[in-house]
Amino acid sequence: MPDTKRGIEFHAVTRRDGPPTQATHRHDKSEEKLTPPACSVLSRLLDEPLAGTAPVARFWIMLEQPGPWGRKAVTQSHLDPALGAALEAAAADHGARVALIRRPGPHPDHHRGGARRIWIASTRPNGSWLLGGQVANVGALEFLPWDGLAAGDYDAVREAVPGLEKDTEPLLLVCTNGRRDVCCASFGRPVATAAHERLPGRVWETTHLGGHRFAPTCAVLPHGIVHGRMDADAASHVLDEARDGRLVLAGYRGRSTFEGPGQVAEVAVREATSLTWLDELDVVAVEVADEGHSWRVAIAHTDGRRWQVDVTTRLLEPPRPESCNGPAVQPVSYVADGVVLKSG
């Protein structure tokens, strides 16, 4: 079923030798076959919802690797592949996210070794923290207290990785890994470079934030707030507001602490109430009403108020690629059906 917003229709055109690789673009009654637009351009044209699309991670581990990066950067770069694989496996078991970072600007072809910058962030509302520093032996990360990390144990991490100290300023990470998707490099790198010029030392390129089609994408640590469709001004504004403890709703994909239904419910409450302090809301309960299709989410404010938000899913029309050169698929979108104040 075509999408007709703005007088534009998109249809998948299947090649004989593979998946859909072309799109038909119809405008003002004229029709011609074109190479499909970049996945992020098409997502914008279709007004694809951003809420509920943030990657899920209760804590993040960010390791400096100047370059180059492979498509699966943590295991395909100058980082020891065995260490990368061990970190990714442990992170997957404990609800974490591991990614590489590098300073915006020109990147060397080889990493010459030496100390690397590392940040570890816990994203829980009213319990978020950021540890950062130069670490000479990245192999120490194999001995991270993973259970302690999952519980937000700040002291356990500092004891396990000497050299890390509390960092009170938030970080802005911009996805720029062109090996994974060209949109991230083409649209993300200019944003990272410009934001870095305004806020040097607090903006880093990173390997993957999920959702190529929402590029340029960025995340703010330690809170784990994720935005899409950014430009340099918007990204810098997101970081500036986070430094003051506030959230920017424009382009907000969700907080990585929460699963998709919780992300959408938090966004819905904020949109209904204009609440913008970062840590004033938390997802305190998620009741499954229909497995994979609907949830009842409880959102609590620090002042005692509670809201109930019913969340459902819907398939988006028309099918579109989730990444450049990928097949056309129907993404699943989370939808908040209502926001009800239950107490307070």
C-alpha positions, 0 to 999 in steps of 0.5 A: 500500500503506497504512502501518499504524503506530500503527493509522493508515492514509493513502491518497491520494484523487485529485480529479477536477481535479488531483493528490491533495489529501486523505488518508484517516485511519483509526483504531480502525475509524472512517474519515473524509476529512480535509484532509491534515496538514502535510507535516512532520506526516505525515512524522513519523507515518510515521517517515520516515527522516532519514539521507541527506536533507541538501542536498549542498554542499561550501561555503556562501555565506550573504548577509543579506537582512532581508526579504521573501523570495520562494519562490525567495528568492535571485532573488526578494527585494530582492537584485539578481536578476541577482546572485542568478542568477549566484551560484546558477549558479556555485554549482551548477557548483562544488558549493556552496549559496547562501542568504539569512539574516536575524535571527530576529524581526520583519522589515522590508518593505524593505531600505534598503541598506547593509552586509550580513552575509556568511558563507562556509563550507567543510564538509570534515572536518578542513578546515572553516572559516568566514569572516564579516563586514560587506560594503558591496558584495555585488557583490564576490561575483560575483568569488569564486574559485570553484575555490579555494572548491571546494578549500577555499582560505581565503586566496583567499576573503579576498583576493577579498572584503575585510572577511571574517575568520575566525569561530571560533564555529559558526552555526545556520541554521533554515529559515523560508521560508513562501513555499516551504513553510508548515511551514518558517515555522509550525514553524521560526520559533518554533525560530529565535526561541527559540534566538536568545534563548539564543544571540544572534548565532549563530542565523539564519533561512535560506531553504532547507535542503531537505526541507520535510517534515522541518521544523523543519530546521537546519544548523550551519556551517562543518561542514555538519551538518544536522538535522530535526524540531527543537524549540528545546531540541534546536536549541540543544543541536545548536549547543552541542555543535558549539561543543565539536566534537561531533555530536548523532545525534538528528535527524541528516540528514547532513553536506552534504559527502557525497552521500546514500549517504555521508551514510547510511554515516557515520550508520550507522558513528556509530550502530554505534560511538557516535562523536560527534566532528565531524571524526573520520570522513570518506567516502573512497571510494564505489563504485557497485555498481548505478547508482542502487540500491546503493553500497559506501562506505568510511568512515575514522577519523582513527585509521586505522580503516576501515569498509565500508558497503553502501548501497541504496535503497528506495521508501517506502510509502505515497506522501506529499507532499514539501511542503505542497500538493504531489502525493503521491510515493514518496520514495527512502530510502537504507538502510545494509545493514551496517557492517563494520570492515575495518581497525584 
